[in-house]
């Protein structure tokens, strides 16, 4: 799904924000309804996928029926974050010999 997401970022007065625009058909392939919990899950996995350790807040989702998109809006916080360990994006870890 991440290959179909259009990302827009902005910074205003030190606050970072992000918008993820997902084609409606792509979103509905994975989820039955549009829900803030799903939006938080998608955003969290999207940030992990891009190795972005921002903390999120004020996550909301909107369905734009005219444009046939699902848009996820959130604020991203970087200042004051401690570097956290991020596990692999998928459970398909390669076990290479050491």
C-alpha positions in Angstrom: 0.0 0.0 0.0 2.9 2.4 0.8 3.8 2.6 -2.9 0.4 4.4 -3.6 0.6 7.0 -0.8 1.2 10.6 -1.6 3.0 12.4 1.2 2.9 16.1 2.0 4.9 17.6 4.9 5.0 21.2 6.2 6.6 23.0 9.1 4.8 26.0 10.7 6.2 27.7 13.8 8.4 24.7 14.6 5.5 22.2 14.4 5.8 19.5 11.7 2.7 18.2 10.0 2.1 15.4 7.5 -0.7 14.5 5.2 -0.9 11.0 3.7 -3.2 10.8 0.6 -4.3 7.3 -0.2 -6.4 6.3 -3.2 -9.8 5.2 -1.9 -9.6 1.8 -3.8 -6.2 1.0 -2.3 -7.4 1.9 1.3 -10.6 -0.2 0.9 -8.5 -3.2 -0.3 -7.0 -3.4 3.2 -9.7 -1.9 5.5 -13.5 -2.2 5.6 -14.2 1.2 7.0 -12.5 4.6 7.6 -11.5 4.9 11.2 -9.0 7.0 13.2 -7.5 3.9 14.7 -6.7 2.5 11.3 -5.3 5.9 10.4 -2.9 5.8 13.4 -1.8 2.3 12.4 -1.1 3.2 8.8 0.8 6.4 9.8 2.9 4.5 12.4 3.8 1.8 9.9 4.4 4.4 7.2 6.9 6.2 9.4 8.6 3.0 10.3 8.9 2.0 6.7 10.6 5.4 6.0 12.8 5.1 9.2 11.3 8.2 10.6 11.3 8.3 14.4 8.8 11.2 14.8 6.1 10.9 17.5 2.6 11.6 16.2 -0.3 13.5 17.7 -3.7 14.8 16.6 -4.1 12.1 14.0 -7.4 12.3 12.0 -8.7 10.8 8.8 -11.0 12.2 6.2 -12.7 10.6 3.2 -12.7 12.8 0.2 -15.5 11.2 -1.9 -15.1 13.6 -4.8 -11.4 13.0 -5.2 -11.8 9.3 -4.2 -9.0 9.5 -1.6 -8.6 8.9 2.1 -6.5 11.5 3.7 -4.6 11.1 7.0 -3.6 14.3 8.9 -1.2 14.4 11.8 1.4 16.4 13.7 4.9 15.1 14.0 7.2 15.8 17.0 10.9 15.5 16.8 12.3 17.7 19.5 12.7 16.0 22.9 12.4 12.6 21.4 14.8 9.9 22.6 16.0 7.7 19.9 14.0 4.5 20.0 14.7 1.1 18.7 12.5 0.3 15.8 12.0 -3.4 15.0 12.0 -4.5 11.4 9.1 -3.4 9.3 8.0 -6.9 8.6 8.3 -10.2 10.4 10.2 -11.6 7.3 13.6 -11.1 8.9 16.6 -12.6 7.0 18.7 -14.9 9.2 22.1 -14.4 7.6 25.1 -16.4 8.9 27.4 -14.2 11.1 
